[in-house]
């Protein structure tokens, strides 16, 4: 059992219920929650999103939106949207090397307890705040409305990342990726890539309405409490 799975097990007793029955009746309800949830977030957070857009536009050169191909349900590619948090024309070579090391099982030591690039030079000062607060992910609400993502689900991954996944991790593609998920509320960057993938697979197998509500509540608490590290 991974560190993330152990932490999740302690937090989620009684949340998953009867997975097999719940999954059969879940998709329609989940879609309704996605649409209503997107409408509510847009209604309450549109002023915040507008301020963030202006901050990105005025603080550095480049487009406000960051567009990137990710893999959705059944491994189908789609264009995911985020607010741009990096300098224009930044290379991802350093990030790719770091992620590849984790996925290939090489020894990677966390910095300050976090599995992420320390002081990533690609990220702008405004971008650091947007990432820490998760405001940069608000444009993904459009992906949710289009049915490419859900509010809750596995992390949307890059095609080259998926090529390095172990066979058991393919089960994560049985469901739509989410803006937040079990990985994010169980430690996020405090977990290695393989630990996070194990939680994605567990979510795909045990997803229920109650579990989604639990994850959404934990997400709000995490962002308000200590940021999205």
Buried (B, 14 or more C-beta within 10 A) or exposed (E): EBBBBEBBEEEBEEBBEEBEEBBEEBEEEBBEBBEEBBEEBBEEBEEEBEEBBEBBBEEBEBEEEBEEEBBBBEEEEBEBBBBBBBBEEBEBEEBEEBBBEBBEEEEBEEEEEBBBBEEBEBBBEBBEBBBBBBBBBBBBBBBBBEBBBBBBBBBBBBEEBBEBBEEEBBBBBBBBBBBBBBBBBBBBBBBBBBBBBBBBBBBBBBBBBBBBEBBBEBBEEBBEEEEBB
